[in-house]
Amino acid sequence: MSMYRQLWFAIILSTLIALAGSLFASTMSSRAYLNEQLKMKNADNATVLALSISQKNIDPVELELILSSLFDNGHYASIKLLDTAGKVLIEKKAAAEQLQVPDWFMKLFPIQSTPGLAQISSGWKQLGTISLVSQSGDAYQTLWKSAQEMCIALTFSGLIACYLGALVLRRLKKPLNAVIAQAQGMTERRFIITPESNVPELKQLSRAMNSTVSLLQSMFAAEAERLEALRQQANSDAATGLANRAHFLAQLQVAIEEENAPAGSLLMIKLSGQGLALANKTLGRNKTEALLKDLGKLLRHYQAQLPDGFAARLNGTDFALLFREADAEPIAQKLLADIEKIFAVMPEPCAIFIGFGNYEYGISVGSLLAQIDAALASAEANGISNICKSAPLNIDQAPRSADEWSKLILRAIEQNWVKLAYFPVISSDGQLLHRESALRLMFGGEWFPAGRFLPIAERLGLTEKLDLIAIKLALDELQKASSKDDIAVNISAQSTQSTSFRAQIKSMMLAKPEASKRLWLEIPENGAFANIDGFRAFHKDISGTGCKLGLEHFGRQFDKINLIHDLKLNYVKLDGGFVRNIELNEANQAFIKGICVIVHRLALSIFAEGVTSAGELDMIKQLGLDGATGPELGRMFPLKEL
């Protein structure tokens, strides 16, 4: 029984006991009063009768007539005349009264009409005794009516007491519920600060809980700051704050292997070595380093503004900017102008060279870098600041025009030329956790990966429709009797912001509740953090369906980890950029190990993305991750075995 029910039970029970006690005490008091009144009435009436008879010389016949007349006109139960020896000379008894009083009440509260006794005398001579008993019916009627009125009054008082008790309980319940929610949040690794109650005892409890939550939150924040510093140390250039070469190459590898992502662009920036040498000589080392820091700040600004932006310093004079946008030339021109403004303080201009090109799913890192290096070399050829675009990448099935792509995508949707490709996500002990899916569309008899058509789909506003198709395909697969494995579906953060999308996905999952319990939905970390309120609304809408919710590419914005406290996620997938060559990178090993500790304290599972080698797989097992996915797992667990 809950505490509130126990309190209600105690209030009701105590009220009933008080009512019963008050009613019983009042009734007993009234009964005693009526008994005493009857006793006094009987005594007074007997005395008056005896005196009236004593003053007259009445013969027996006349005496009987007087007693009969008195008995018939009065409310007496009995009248007796006894001689001096105690012998009954005359006796009158009334029949039993017909009362509108329950028998149980009269048995529970009996009224005793004590006989009134008086001596009849003539002078000093005693002639006999009068015994007179009044009827008790009126007393019972009075007592019953009094009890009823008292019961009504006490019941009304009890209802008022219960109402006041409800108000008190409601006042106590609100802060108690807040403390309970706070304690529940702590078990779910969510930190909630509640307002302090006005009730002194509860105020102390709220203050103690808030102090505990603040302490845990500060400890968590301190650990997150330590890990963020470790991440910066392991993956960043100390002078500019940008990613270092090793981390950039790992991130580039992940970007071109992500088939669900749209195509993107790579810019490589080179500063003239002679210009920097002259700056060192004329401005001094400190001012030159300040210029490089300003350049790092500028590139971080571009990184934040561009979709999936990622900036790095490759060496002393070489920088790179990676982002998900195919039209890079306007960005390159604006970037060149901004960099020139930074180095305008130098006594002589510093030449700035930019080479750029596009990439998409299917190109190798070596081929892409070769193309961009060639463009950068072309930009350097004249020795002055310049921008040069790389030659088109030689990829089979190169994208057609936007109009052609639009027709192909819409036709594929209309003809239901859609399917899901599956990749294994394996636990650290080698068990299949779920199958990660990727949408495919068929164009001209060939199945195309999502990365080839997503950019056009986003421009056409078809992202929500494609996400709904992927979820429907996954639910249909899970509904099959032969399907035993859970399925994960990647959906865009843009779709989750739409109320109509949330309503449709909820309806689809509620229609297939058993399949929904085996569905995993994952959203890119940057998209979720970009609109955290929209993500919370999405989570709230689907929370009753039983599906699991997670973040992919986790760790790129680790400084925002505090935002996931109250999201009630089920898992995260660590970005493959941190996993690449992890067996050789001790600093990243410490960072990932720390991430695992924090994520597990949040009661979440954590899996590694993009595992490409047995060495990486062995190391992530040692670091405490719960599982992994990637090309290496695909080779170990081919789809035909799933």
Buried (B, 14 or more C-beta within 10 A) or exposed (E): EEEBEEBBEEBBEEBEEBBEEBBBEBBEEBBEBBBEBBBEBBBEBBBBBBBEBBEEEBEEEEBBEBBEEBBEEBEBBBBBBBEEEEEEBBEBEBEEBEBEBEEEBBEEBEBEBBBBBBBBBEEEEEBBBBBBBBBBBBBBBBBBEBBEEBBEBBEEBBEEBBEEBEEEBEBBBBBBEBBEEBBEBBEEBBBBBBEBBEBEEBBEBBEEBBEBBEEBBEEBEEBBEEBBEBBBEBBBBEEBBBBBBBBBBBBBBBBBBBBBBBBBBBBBBBBBEEBBEBBBEEBEEEEBBBBBBBBBEBBBEBBEEBBBBBBBBBEEBBBBBBBBBBEBEEBBEEBBEBBBEBBEEBEEBBBBBBBBBBBBBBBEBEBBBEBBBBBBEBBBEEEEBBBBBBEEBEBEEEBEEEEEBBEBBBEBBEEEBBBBBBBBBBBBEEEBBBBBBBBBBBBEEEEBBBBBBBBBBBEBEBBBBBBBBBBBBBBEBBBEEEBEBBBBBBBBBBBBBBEEBBEBBBEBBEEBEEBBBBBBBBBBBBBBBBBBEBBBBBBEBBEEBBBBBBBBBBBBBBBBBEBBBBBBBBBBBBBBBBBBBBBEBEBBBBBBBBBBEBBBEBEBBBBBBBBBBEBBBEBBBEBBBBBBBBEBBBEBBEEEEE
